Amino acid sequence: MEKENKKEKLLVLGSSTGTAYIIRYARELGVYTVLTDSFDTDKSPCKLLADEYWMIDVQDYDVLEARCVKEGITGIMAASSEFCGDAALKLCTDLGLPHHASETSWFYARNKAEFIAKCKETGMDIPQEYIMSADDAGNSEAVMDKVIFPVIVKPVDSSGSRGISICENREELEKGISKALAVSASGRFLIEEYITGDDMAAIYYVNDGVPELHMLIETYFVELNGKSKMAFMPNQSSLYYSYLEKYGDKVKRLFEAMDVRNGEVILQYMHRNGTFYIYEMGHRTDGLGTWLGDKKANGISCLEQAVDYALGHPVAHHSQSEFDPEGKYSVHYILWTKPGTVCLKAGRDEIEAAEGIDVFADRYRPGESIKADGSFQQCAFMVSIGAQSLEGMMDSLKLVNEKLKLTDEDGNDMLIRYEDMEACRKAWGWMQRK
């Protein structure tokens, strides 16, 4: 379809997890797609998927706004980048285009301290909080006297895991505060009780103020550089029904209090002894690609709903029963890598030829070096798997672990796989007993 025949034009800001899928879905709808950032196609390869790309930095707001008007852009969105999300909200507001977040809901998503305060106000279970201001940073003794260790310290306004530290004593807390302040634009940090338990995430799509709980995701870990890293995330938890019963109305009140009207929302929890302690919120396309598992399990994708909304298309409402997890087998699987220089990569084509398997992040090519920095730069692959049965899921996991390969110059295996197959079986075992 020629550019002039496409009346709808979607501008995607920046390349992040989900950008390629946004472009592909929009093009399936017959929408003309444009991607902009300041990088060339080597560093921003998603540009080659779009119908057109611009070399305009998302920070160059006035130029970008003028170009949107000139080119007749009808929808604007970012993927998982909160930085690009800031620009998307401003552009949509100024140009009168749909944006999933209100200024109020985006404020809470971008400000951890205010989010936790609103959670407390609306009756959510939260970790004990000690301080929410940097004013006490110069008076470390006053801070220390309030704290019962261990605690977690984080900047109030950073994204991902930047600037976050778990602190067991005063010396570590002083370092943690400095680390948090170093990445906080507002110069503010938050100290919370560090709760151990099961790390979980609730994935919602809010549709005209009505929350749809798509998935309650459990997280299993592997060791990377001596630390635990998320690796294996079944998209159906045995706690789904009890969570929905106990927290369904509370979450709805929380969303109303934050003016969350539309769009994907990720609520992160630490679960212990039946209580879900909430600690963070995302109000964007999630950066792990769980929407692929959503599509496999439920036939509905938060990412596709987000694109529809950005284009001003009607977004279908779904009853909560459509997301019941029983009999739905899907998982998000992250394969980390040891440091070194990649010599051989193999197996992707073979596993993607199997039904229900998608490799949607594939980071390294032969000749490239990997550092042991513990960040997502040490993530080699992200794989989404869907299956019709427990045995089908186990076979797919076995196939991925056996066939996907990354080796160094000495022929050593670089991949860190999740290999506790008994834990994998237990993740879905509750459905077998229904």
C-alpha positions as CSV (number, residue, x, y, z in Angstrom):
1,M,0.0,0.0,0.0
2,E,1.4,3.4,-1.0
3,K,2.0,6.1,1.6
4,E,-0.6,8.4,0.1
5,N,-3.3,5.8,0.4
6,K,-2.8,5.2,4.1
7,K,-4.8,7.7,6.0
8,E,-3.6,6.6,9.4
9,K,0.0,7.3,10.4
10,L,1.5,6.0,13.6
11,L,4.6,7.5,15.0
12,V,6.6,5.3,17.3
13,L,9.2,7.1,19.6
14,G,12.5,5.2,20.0
15,S,13.4,1.6,19.9
16,S,12.9,-0.5,23.0
17,T,11.4,-3.9,23.8
18,G,8.1,-4.1,22.0
19,T,8.8,-1.6,19.2
20,A,9.1,-4.2,16.5
21,Y,5.8,-5.8,17.5
22,I,4.1,-2.4,17.6
23,I,5.2,-1.7,14.0
24,R,4.3,-5.1,12.8
25,Y,0.8,-5.0,14.3
26,A,0.1,-1.5,13.0
27,R,1.2,-2.5,9.5
28,E,-1.2,-5.5,9.7
29,L,-3.9,-3.0,10.3
30,G,-2.9,-1.1,7.2
31,V,-1.5,1.8,9.1
32,Y,1.5,3.7,7.8
33,T,4.3,3.5,10.4
34,V,7.1,5.9,11.2
35,L,9.9,5.5,13.8
36,T,12.0,8.3,15.1
37,D,15.2,8.6,17.2
38,S,18.7,10.0,16.7
39,F,20.4,6.7,15.9
40,D,21.3,5.1,12.6
41,T,19.8,1.8,11.6
42,D,22.8,-0.2,13.0
43,K,21.8,0.9,16.5
44,S,18.1,1.2,15.8
45,P,17.3,-1.7,13.5
46,C,13.5,-1.4,14.1
47,K,13.7,1.6,11.7
48,L,14.0,-0.9,8.8
49,L,10.7,-2.4,9.8
50,A,8.8,0.8,9.6
51,D,7.4,2.4,6.4
52,E,9.5,5.4,7.1
53,Y,12.0,6.6,9.7
54,W,13.1,10.0,11.0
55,M,16.4,11.1,12.5
56,I,14.8,13.4,15.1
57,D,15.7,12.9,18.7
58,V,12.7,12.6,21.0
59,Q,14.2,15.4,23.1
60,D,14.0,17.7,20.1
61,Y,10.4,18.4,20.9
62,D,9.6,21.5,18.9
63,V,11.0,20.0,15.7
64,L,9.2,16.7,16.3
65,E,5.9,18.4,16.9
66,A,6.2,20.5,13.8
67,R,7.0,17.4,11.7
68,C,4.0,15.5,13.2
69,V,1.7,18.3,12.0
70,K,3.4,18.5,8.6
71,E,3.2,14.7,8.0
72,G,-0.4,14.3,9.3
73,I,0.5,11.9,12.1
74,T,-2.7,10.4,13.6
75,G,-1.3,8.4,16.5
76,I,1.8,8.5,18.7
77,M,3.2,6.0,21.2
78,A,6.3,4.6,22.8
79,A,7.0,1.0,23.7
80,S,8.6,0.1,27.0
81,S,10.8,3.2,27.4
82,E,9.5,5.6,30.1
83,F,11.8,8.3,28.8
84,C,10.1,8.1,25.3
85,G,6.8,7.8,27.1
86,D,7.4,11.3,28.6
87,A,7.7,12.7,25.1
88,A,4.7,10.7,23.8
89,L,2.4,12.1,26.5
90,K,3.4,15.7,25.9
91,L,3.1,15.3,22.1
92,C,-0.3,13.7,22.3
93,T,-1.6,16.3,24.7
94,D,-0.4,19.2,22.6
95,L,-1.6,17.7,19.3
96,G,-4.9,16.4,20.7
97,L,-4.1,12.7,20.0
98,P,-5.1,9.8,22.1
99,H,-2.7,8.8,24.9
100,H,-3.4,5.9,27.3
101,A,-2.1,7.8,30.4
102,S,-3.4,10.9,31.9
103,E,-0.9,13.4,33.3
104,T,-1.9,12.3,36.8
105,S,-1.5,8.5,36.2
106,W,1.8,9.1,34.4
107,F,3.0,11.1,37.4
108,Y,2.4,8.2,39.8
109,A,4.0,5.7,37.4
110,R,7.1,7.9,37.3
111,N,7.3,8.7,41.0
112,K,7.8,5.7,43.3
113,A,7.4,7.7,46.5
114,E,4.1,9.2,45.6
115,F,2.9,5.9,44.2
116,I,3.6,4.1,47.5
117,A,1.9,6.9,49.4
118,K,-1.2,6.5,47.2
119,C,-1.1,2.7,47.7
120,K,-1.1,3.3,51.5
121,E,-3.9,5.7,51.2
122,T,-6.1,3.3,49.3
123,G,-5.5,0.3,51.5
124,M,-3.0,-1.7,49.6
125,D,-0.4,-3.7,51.5
126,I,3.0,-2.0,51.4
127,P,6.4,-2.5,52.9
128,Q,7.2,-0.3,55.9
129,E,8.6,3.0,54.6
130,Y,11.3,4.9,56.5
131,I,12.0,8.0,54.4
132,M,11.0,9.6,51.2
133,S,13.2,12.7,51.0
134,A,16.9,13.4,50.3
135,D,16.8,16.1,53.0
136,D,18.0,13.6,55.5
137,A,20.9,12.4,53.3
138,G,23.2,14.8,54.9
139,N,22.2,13.6,58.3
140,S,22.9,9.9,58.0
141,E,22.6,9.2,61.7
142,A,19.0,10.4,61.7
143,V,18.2,8.0,58.9
144,M,20.0,5.1,60.4
145,D,18.2,5.5,63.7
146,K,14.8,4.8,61.9
147,V,15.9,1.7,60.0
148,I,15.6,-1.9,60.9
149,F,17.7,-3.9,58.4
150,P,17.6,-5.2,55.8
151,V,16.1,-2.4,53.7
152,I,15.9,-1.6,50.0
153,V,16.9,1.9,48.8
154,K,15.8,3.3,45.5
155,P,15.5,6.6,43.6
156,V,11.9,7.8,43.4
157,D,12.1,8.6,39.7
158,S,14.3,6.1,37.9
159,S,13.2,3.3,35.6
160,G,14.0,-0.4,35.7
161,S,16.5,-1.4,38.4
162,R,18.8,1.6,38.2
163,G,20.1,2.9,41.5
164,I,18.5,0.2,43.6
165,S,20.4,-1.5,46.5
166,I,19.6,-4.0,49.2
167,C,21.3,-2.9,52.4
168,E,22.1,-5.1,55.4
169,N,23.9,-2.5,57.5
170,R,24.6,1.2,58.0
171,E,27.7,1.2,55.7
172,E,25.8,-0.4,52.9
173,L,22.9,2.0,53.3
174,E,25.1,5.0,53.1
175,K,26.5,3.7,49.8
176,G,23.0,2.8,48.6
177,I,21.7,6.3,49.2
178,S,24.6,7.7,47.2
179,K,23.9,5.3,44.4
180,A,20.2,6.2,44.4
181,L,20.9,9.9,44.4
182,A,23.3,9.5,41.5
183,V,20.5,8.5,39.1
184,S,17.6,10.5,40.6
185,A,16.8,13.6,38.6
186,S,14.8,15.0,41.5
187,G,17.4,14.2,44.1
188,R,15.0,12.1,46.1
189,F,15.1,8.5,47.3
190,L,13.0,6.0,49.1
191,I,13.9,3.5,51.8
192,E,11.6,0.5,52.4
193,E,11.6,-2.6,54.5
194,Y,13.1,-5.4,52.4
195,I,10.6,-8.2,52.3
196,T,11.6,-11.6,51.2
197,G,9.1,-13.8,49.4
198,D,7.9,-14.7,46.0
199,D,8.4,-12.0,43.3
200,M,5.2,-11.6,41.3
201,A,3.7,-9.2,38.7
202,A,0.1,-8.5,37.9
203,I,-0.5,-7.5,34.3
204,Y,-3.6,-5.4,33.7
205,Y,-5.1,-3.6,30.8
206,V,-7.4,-0.8,32.0
207,N,-10.2,-0.1,29.5
208,D,-12.3,3.0,30.1
209,G,-11.5,2.7,33.8
210,V,-12.3,-1.0,34.0
211,P,-9.2,-3.1,35.0
212,E,-8.8,-6.4,33.2
213,L,-6.3,-8.7,35.0
214,H,-4.7,-10.6,32.1
215,M,-2.0,-12.5,34.0
216,L,-0.5,-13.0,37.5
217,I,3.1,-13.9,36.8
218,E,5.4,-15.8,39.1
219,T,9.2,-15.4,38.9
220,Y,11.9,-18.0,39.2
221,F,15.6,-17.1,39.3
222,V,19.1,-18.3,38.2
223,E,22.4,-17.1,39.6
224,L,24.3,-14.6,37.5
225,N,27.6,-13.2,38.7
226,G,26.8,-14.4,42.2
227,K,23.4,-12.7,42.3
228,S,19.8,-13.9,41.5
229,K,18.3,-12.8,38.2
230,M,14.8,-13.4,36.9
231,A,14.8,-16.2,34.4
232,F,11.6,-18.2,34.2
233,M,8.1,-16.6,34.5
234,P,5.0,-18.8,34.1
235,N,2.1,-16.6,33.1
236,Q,-0.4,-18.5,35.2
237,S,-0.1,-18.6,39.0
238,S,-2.0,-20.8,41.4
239,L,-2.6,-17.6,43.4
240,Y,-4.6,-16.0,40.6
241,Y,-8.0,-16.5,42.0
242,S,-7.1,-15.7,45.6
243,Y,-5.3,-12.6,44.5
244,L,-8.3,-11.5,42.4
245,E,-10.7,-12.0,45.3
246,K,-8.6,-10.2,47.9
247,Y,-7.2,-7.4,45.8
248,G,-9.5,-6.9,42.9
249,D,-11.6,-4.1,44.5
250,K,-8.5,-2.6,46.2
251,V,-6.7,-2.3,42.8
252,K,-9.7,-0.7,41.2
253,R,-9.8,1.9,44.0
254,L,-6.0,2.5,43.5
255,F,-6.5,3.0,39.8
256,E,-9.3,5.4,40.3
257,A,-7.3,7.4,42.9
258,M,-4.4,7.7,40.4
259,D,-6.7,8.5,37.4
260,V,-5.7,5.4,35.5
261,R,-8.3,5.2,32.7
262,N,-6.6,3.3,29.9
263,G,-3.5,1.3,29.0
264,E,-1.3,-1.5,30.3
265,V,-0.4,-1.4,34.0
266,I,2.2,-3.6,35.6
267,L,1.9,-3.9,39.4
268,Q,4.9,-5.6,41.1
269,Y,4.6,-7.4,44.3
270,M,6.5,-9.4,46.9
271,H,4.2,-12.2,48.1
272,R,4.6,-13.7,51.6
273,N,2.1,-15.8,53.6
274,G,-0.9,-14.8,51.6
275,T,-0.1,-11.0,51.5
276,F,0.9,-9.2,48.3
277,Y,3.2,-6.3,49.2
278,I,3.1,-3.8,46.4
279,Y,6.3,-2.0,45.6
280,E,6.3,-0.7,42.0
281,M,4.1,0.3,39.0
282,G,4.7,0.5,35.3
283,H,2.1,2.3,33.0
284,R,3.4,1.3,29.6
285,T,4.1,-1.7,27.4
286,D,6.1,-4.0,29.7
287,G,9.8,-4.5,28.9
288,L,9.8,-8.3,29.1
289,G,7.4,-9.1,26.3
290,T,4.8,-10.8,28.5
291,W,2.2,-9.7,26.0
292,L,3.4,-12.6,23.7
293,G,2.4,-15.0,26.5
294,D,-0.8,-13.1,26.9
295,K,-1.7,-13.6,23.3
296,K,-0.8,-17.3,23.4
297,A,-2.8,-18.0,26.6
298,N,-5.7,-15.6,26.3
299,G,-5.9,-14.7,22.6
300,I,-5.6,-11.1,23.7
301,S,-2.5,-8.9,23.8
302,C,-2.0,-5.8,25.9
303,L,0.4,-4.5,23.3
304,E,-2.2,-4.8,20.5
305,Q,-4.8,-3.1,22.7
306,A,-2.3,-0.3,23.3
307,V,-1.8,0.2,19.6
308,D,-5.5,0.3,18.9
309,Y,-6.0,2.9,21.6
310,A,-3.1,5.1,20.3
311,L,-4.8,5.1,16.9
312,G,-8.2,6.0,18.3
313,H,-9.6,2.6,17.4
314,P,-12.3,1.1,19.8
315,V,-10.7,-1.4,22.3
316,A,-12.9,-4.3,23.0
317,H,-14.0,-4.9,26.6
318,H,-13.5,-8.4,28.0
319,S,-15.1,-10.1,31.0
320,Q,-12.6,-11.2,33.7
321,S,-13.6,-14.8,33.1
322,E,-11.9,-14.7,29.7
323,F,-8.6,-14.5,31.5
324,D,-9.1,-17.5,33.8
325,P,-5.7,-19.3,33.7
326,E,-6.8,-22.9,34.0
327,G,-5.5,-25.1,31.1
328,K,-3.4,-22.2,29.7
329,Y,0.3,-23.0,29.4
330,S,2.6,-20.1,28.6
331,V,6.0,-18.9,29.9
332,H,8.4,-16.1,29.4
333,Y,12.0,-17.4,29.6
334,I,15.2,-15.3,29.8
335,L,18.5,-16.9,29.0
336,W,21.4,-15.0,30.5
337,T,25.0,-15.3,29.3
338,K,28.4,-15.6,30.9
339,P,31.0,-12.9,30.0
340,G,33.3,-13.5,27.0
341,T,33.4,-13.2,23.3
342,V,30.8,-14.9,21.2
343,C,32.1,-17.3,18.6
344,L,29.1,-19.5,17.7
345,K,25.4,-18.9,17.9
346,A,22.9,-21.6,16.8
347,G,19.5,-23.0,17.3
348,R,17.1,-20.1,16.9
349,D,15.7,-21.2,13.5
350,E,15.1,-24.7,14.8
351,I,13.2,-23.8,17.9
352,E,11.1,-21.1,16.2
353,A,10.1,-23.8,13.7
354,A,8.4,-25.6,16.6
355,E,4.8,-24.6,17.4
356,G,4.3,-21.9,20.0
357,I,7.9,-20.7,20.4
358,D,9.0,-17.2,19.7
359,V,12.5,-15.7,20.2
360,F,11.8,-12.0,20.5
361,A,15.1,-10.8,21.9
362,D,18.4,-12.0,20.4
363,R,21.1,-9.7,21.5
364,Y,24.6,-11.0,20.4
365,R,26.3,-11.9,17.2
366,P,29.6,-13.8,16.7
367,G,32.6,-11.5,17.4
368,E,30.8,-9.4,20.0
369,S,32.0,-9.3,23.6
370,I,29.9,-9.5,26.7
371,K,30.8,-8.0,30.1
372,A,29.8,-9.3,33.5
373,D,27.9,-6.1,34.5
374,G,24.7,-7.8,35.7
375,S,22.5,-5.6,33.6
376,F,20.2,-6.6,30.8
377,Q,23.2,-6.4,28.6
378,Q,24.0,-9.9,29.9
379,C,20.6,-11.2,28.6
380,A,21.3,-13.2,25.5
381,F,17.8,-14.4,24.5
382,M,14.2,-13.8,25.6
383,V,11.9,-16.7,24.6
384,S,8.1,-16.9,24.7
385,I,6.5,-20.4,24.8
386,G,2.9,-21.4,24.6
387,A,1.6,-25.0,24.7
388,Q,-1.7,-26.9,24.8
389,S,-0.7,-29.2,27.6
390,L,1.8,-29.6,30.4
391,E,3.7,-32.2,28.6
392,G,3.8,-30.0,25.5
393,M,5.2,-27.2,27.6
394,M,7.9,-29.5,29.1
395,D,8.9,-30.7,25.6
396,S,9.2,-27.1,24.4
397,L,11.4,-26.1,27.4
398,K,13.6,-29.1,26.7
399,L,13.9,-28.2,23.1
400,V,14.9,-24.6,23.9
401,N,17.5,-25.7,26.4
402,E,19.0,-28.3,24.1
403,K,19.1,-26.4,20.8
404,L,19.7,-22.8,21.7
405,K,23.5,-22.3,21.8
406,L,26.0,-19.6,22.4
407,T,29.7,-20.5,22.8
408,D,32.9,-18.6,23.3
409,E,36.2,-18.8,21.4
410,D,37.3,-21.8,23.4
411,G,34.0,-23.7,22.7
412,N,32.6,-23.1,26.2
413,D,28.9,-22.9,26.7
414,M,28.0,-19.3,27.6
415,L,24.3,-19.6,28.3
416,I,22.8,-19.8,31.7
417,R,19.7,-21.9,31.5
418,Y,16.9,-22.6,33.9
419,E,17.1,-26.3,34.4
420,D,14.9,-27.1,37.4
421,M,12.3,-29.1,35.5
422,E,10.6,-30.2,38.7
423,A,9.9,-26.6,39.6
424,C,8.6,-26.1,36.0
425,R,6.2,-28.9,36.4
426,K,5.0,-27.6,39.8
427,A,4.4,-24.2,38.3
428,W,1.4,-25.6,36.4
429,G,0.7,-28.6,38.5
430,W,-2.2,-27.0,40.3
431,M,-4.1,-26.9,37.0
432,Q,-3.7,-30.7,36.7
433,R,-5.5,-31.2,40.0
434,K,-8.6,-29.2,39.0
